Amino acid sequence: MQEHLGTSVLPGLNKDLLSRCVTSTDLQNPDILANPCDENGLVQRAELVLRFGFASLNIEPISIRGNTAHCIRSTQHTLVLRGLNQILRKTTNIQPADRDTIIRRLITILREGVQHRVYKFDIRSFFESLDTGLLLKELWLVPEIPRNAVTTLANYFQELRDRDIPGLPRGIQLSATLSEFALRQFDREISLLPDVYFHARYVDDIIIITGARENAKEFARSIRDLLPYGLKFNNEKTKRIDLPAFTKGQANGVVDQFDYLGYRFLMHPVERSPTDNRFHRKVGVTIADKKVRRIKSRICLAVCQYLQDSDSVALEQRLQLLTGNHNLQDFSTGRSRNVGLWSNYKRVNSFEALAELDSFLRSVLVGNKSHIANRFALSAPAKARQYLLRYGFVDNFKARPFYNFPTYKLSELRRCWQNV
């Protein structure tokens, strides 16, 4: 049952805030084009949501890389959730973690020539298993959050439960903000543990480094016990890596390796520097195998799309997306960011994965040992296939080319691999 908020909108989540949340593309959404209104009319529809709840919410499940995410197709509800997101981020001072900063700091720590123990944890079904009832109780205790914002959030959670959508639906910006709020205290408690040397969390991927003096099993158990809101770790993805200090006569090569946030870290033995006599550890950083496989799949899908439509310009543009960098607009925040090969993997210092991708690309474009390569050879002239080899992974990683695409074109180009 939806809670009635009365005939006037309470302070906090109000008309002025909703008006500021409207973006230039909102009025071009299919539901607005089908039932036209101007900006003021859209805000009025959003105010009705505040008063009467989310019964008319149009939320659609979509599949993203094997996970069920959700997309809201009713613009007035998107507007309300956008306003809620702004209020929560401002009043709770939530700052999403920066992936590149985490990776840069992690590399710095791992290079230190001392004994380390690395723990990797992954929260099982993070968004789906988070107890929103407990989360809502916690939000009620934050005096800075306007009361009508929490009430509106409660109505939203109730609608999700009525539709059997568990926890926080993936793919919605508000879910990301709420998940960060939910784990704030967890992060603080980890940072206060005496054995912790470094720790970071990016959504549900957690990494902790200690000095390896603690009892490993007891330490891992203590971290599990800190998880709030009914969350649990995925034991299959839990990993522990012991990195020894310098020892004489140690063998060269990789001591151990692990993946984190799309990178693979190759840990070498601690060495003594001949220049300053200090100990340090060489850390090779490359692209994780999972990401390499995804890029290979996208190369194949790009070529398959060409075999269907014979659009050589689009094929070249897709290779530009895979090997270069471009700007991506985030409509939930109104901000743009650079993405692409170098932008996503700028901390790579080993080109092995990139060289592997170059070999794979060459085998598809000009090779004759695979079915897709043979089909492509029959469909495209040899000169055109050779021309496409200019988009190499190693060379473009070094050169960092940037390509400009309008938003509609990006969506069109990426459609052939949207679920990979």
N, C-alpha and C positions, 0 to 999 in steps of 0.2 A: 504494500500500500504506500503510495507516494505521499509525502508530507506536504501540506499546503502552507505556503509562505506568506499568505495574505495578499493584499491588493497593491502593496508598494514594495519595491526592491530595497532590501536592507543595505546599509553602508558596506562597502568592501567590493563585493561582486555586483556592480551596478552598471547603469547605462553608459556612463562615461568610460569605464574600463572596457566594456564590451565594444564600444565604438573604436577605441584605440587598438583593439585586437583584430579588427577587420583588415584583411590583406587585399591587394589589388586583384588577386585571382579568385577570391571567394565568390564574386558575382558571376563568374564564368563556370561554376560547378554545374553538373547536369541537373541536380535537383532545383537549383535556382533558375536555370534556363527554362526548365519545365513549368515552373511557377514563379514568374519574374517578380523581382522587387529591387529597390535601390538599397543603398547602405543603411539608411534609417529603418527601412522595412525589415532588413535582416536582423538588425539589433532588436527590433520589437519582437520578432519571432524568438530570438534568444531569451528575451525577458520572460516570455511565456514558459520557456523551459525552467527558468528559475522559480516561477510561481507554481507550476503544475507537474514538474518532474520530467522523466525521460521515457515515458511510455511510448512515444513515437520515434525513439532513437532508431536510426537505420545503421546497423553495424554488421559488417560483412566479413566472414572468415576468409582468409587467403593463406596460401601455403608459401612459405619462404624457407628454402633449403631444408625441407623436412619438418619444420616447425609450423604450428598454426599461429598465425598472427591475425590481426583484425584491422579493418579500415572503416572509418565512419563516413557514411555517404550522405548524411543529413547535415547541411552546413551550419544550421543554428546550434546544433549540439556540438559540432566542432568548435564553434565560437565560444561556447560556455566552457568547454574543457580547456581551451586555450587561455581563457581568463583565469580559470582555476590554477592552471600551471604557472602563470605569471605571479599570482598571489602567493602560492606556496614557495616558489623559488625566492621571492623577495623577502617574505616574512621569516623563512627558515634559513636563509643565506646558503641555499644548496648550490654548489658548484660542481657540475659533472666532472669526473676525472678526465684528464687529458692523456690520451694514449701515448703520444710521442714523448711527453714529459716522463711518464712512467718508464718507458723503454730506455730513455737516455739515462735516467738515474739508476735503473737496474744494471745496465752495462757498467757504469762507474763503480758500483758496489762489487760486482762480480770480478772486476779486474784487480781488486785488492789482493795482495799476495798473502792472504791469511786463510785459516780454516773456516769453511762455511758449510752450512746445511740449508738446502733449499726445499721448501714445502710448497706444493701446488695443490690448491683446492678448487673444486668447481661445485657450485650449488645446484642440486638436482631440481629440474623444472622450476627454476627460480620464480618467474613471474606467475606461473599457474598455481604454485603451492603456497604463495604468501597469504597468510590469514588476514583478509581485509577488515574483519571485525576487530581484531586486536590493533591493527594499524589505525583504524578510525578512533578507537579509544585514546590512543597516543596523541593523535592530532587534536582531539578535544582539549587536551591538557596544555596546548601551546597558546598562550593568551594573545600573541601577536596575530594569529590567523583570525580573520573576521568570522563571526559565528555563522553568517549565512553562507559563507564559502564551505564550511564543514558540513552544514546541513545539505547543501547542494551535492557535495561529494557523497554523503550518506545515501541520498536518493539515487545517485549514479551507481553506487555499489549494489544497492538493492535491485536495481533493474538488471544488472549483470547477473546477480544470483538467480533472479526470476527466469533468466534465459539460459541458465546452466553454463555460464561462462565463468570458469574458476579464476580466482586471484585477480591479477592485473593483466588485462589483455595486451599482448605484445604488439608492437608497431604503433603505439599511441604515445605521444610525447609525455603526457601526464603520467603514464605508467612508469616511464624512466625516472621522472622526478620523484614520484612516490617511493620507488624502489631505493633511491638514494637516501631519502629521509629514513626509510625503514632500517637501513644498515649504518646510519651515522654512529650510533652508540656502539655497535659491534666494532667498527673501525677504531673508535677511541679506545675501547678496552684492549684490543690487540696491541695498539701502540704503547700501552702502559705495561705490557708484560715484560718482565726483566730480561728474558732471553731473546727478545726480538731486536734484531739489528736493523732490519728494513722490512717494510711491508707495503703492499699496494693492492688495490682492488679496482678492476674495471668491470662494472656491472656485476656479473656473478663469477668472474675469474679472479682468484685470490692467489697472491704469491707472498711468501714470508721467508726471510733469511735470518738465521740465527748464527751464533758462534759455535754451534755443534757441541755445547757442553750439557745440554738438557737431555732428559730421557725422551727419546723420539716418540714412543707410543703414548706416554702420558701427555706430552705436549700437544700432539695431534688430537687427543681426547679433549683436552682443555679448550682447544679452538672449536671443536664440534659443540661443546657445551655452551659456547657463547652465542651460537646462532639463535636469532630471535624469530618470532612469528611462525613457529612450526616448520622452519626451513631445515633441510638436511643436505649433507654433502653427497655428491655422486662418487661412491667409493672406487668405481672403475676409472675415474679420471684423477683420483688423488695420486700424487707422485712425490717421492722424496729423493733428493740427490745429495750425496755427501761429497764435498770437495775438500781434499786434504791440503794441509800446508806443505811447504817445501820440504822435500826429502832428497838426500843425495842418491844418485844413481837411478832416479826415477825414469821410467820409459817415456819417450815422446809420444805424441798422438793425442787423441781426444779421450779425456778422462770420463766424461759423461755428457749427455745432451738432453735438452728439453725444449718444448714448444711453449710459447706464451704470446698471446695477442697477435698471432699471425706470423711471428718470427720463430726461427729455430736458433737456439744458443748452443754453440759447441765449446765445451769447457776443456781447456788444455792444462797441463801441470803448471804449478807455480815455478817461475824462473827468477834468477837473480840478474838484475840489469848490470851489464858491464860498465855502463857510464856512471851511474850514481849508486851502485851497489844495493839498490832497493829491490824488494821482492814484488813481483807482479804476476798476474795470470793472463794469458792470452785468451780472448773470448771471440770466437768466430760468430758472426751474426749473418744469417741468410734467411730466405723466405721459407716458411714451414711447408712441409710436403703437402699438407691438406690444401694450402693456398695454391701451390704449384699445380696440383691436379685440377683445381677449379679453373685456373687460367687456361690449361690445356683443353679442358672441356669447352670453354668459351671460344677458343680458336676453332675447334671443330664445328661448333654450332654456327659461328660466323660464316664458315665455308659452306656448311649445309644450307644456310639461308641464301647464299649466293647461288647454289645449285638449283634453288627453287625460283628465285626471282631474276637472276642474271644481272643484278645491280652491282656493278663493279665499284661505283663511287661509294655506296654504302659499305661494301666489304672493306675498302681502304679506310673509311672512317671508323669502322669497328676495330681495325688494327691500331688506329691512332688512339682509341680509347684504352686498348689493352696495354700498349707500350708507352703511351704518353701521359699527360696530365690535363685536367680540365676543371672547370668551376661547376659546383653543384649547389643549387639553391635549396635550402631547407625551409619549406613553407610553414612548418610548425613554429619556427623561431624567427623567420624573416631574415635569417643570416645566410651567407654563402660561404663555402669552404672549398679548398682545392683538394681534389682527389686524383688518384691515378697511381702509376707504377712507382715513381719516385716519391710522390706525396705520401703514399701509404706505407712505403718501406724505406724511408730515407736513412735509417740507421744500419742498413745492410753494409757489411764490410767484406763479404765474401761473395764472389760472383758465380759460384757453382750452380745455384738454382737458376740464375738468369741465363747462364750458358746452356743449361739443360733445356730451358724454354726456347732458346734460339734454335737448338738442334731439332726440337719437336716442330717448331714453326717451319723450318726448312723442309723437314720430311713431309709435311702436309702440303706446302706450296709447290715444291719442285721435286718431291720424291716419287717413288713408284713401288713402295713396299707396303702400302695400306690401301684399303678399299676407297677411303675418302680421297686420298691423293690421286689415285687413278681416275676417279670420277671428275676431280677438279681439273686434271690434265686434259680430259676430253672436252671440258666446258670452257676453259680459258686459254688463250694463246700463251706460248712459252714466254714471250717477251713481257706480257702483263704479269705473269706469275713471278718472274724474276724481279720486276719492278717493285712488287710488294715486299720483297726481302729487305728493302730499305728500312722497314719498321722492325728493327732488331731490339731485343730486350736489353742486352748489355750496353749497346751504343746509346739507346734512348734513356737508359737509367743515368748514364754519365752526362748526356746532353740536356736532359730534363725539358724536352719540348712541351709546349703548352698549346692546346687546341681549344678554340671557342666554338661552342655549339649552343643554339637556342634550346630552351627547355623542351619544347615539343619534339625537336630532333633527337635529343638525348633519350627521351622515352621511346621513340621509334627504334633507335639503334639498339637499345638494350633489351628490347622486348624478346628477342630470340634466345636470350640466356637469363631471363629474369628470375628463374627458379634455380639457377646454378651458382 
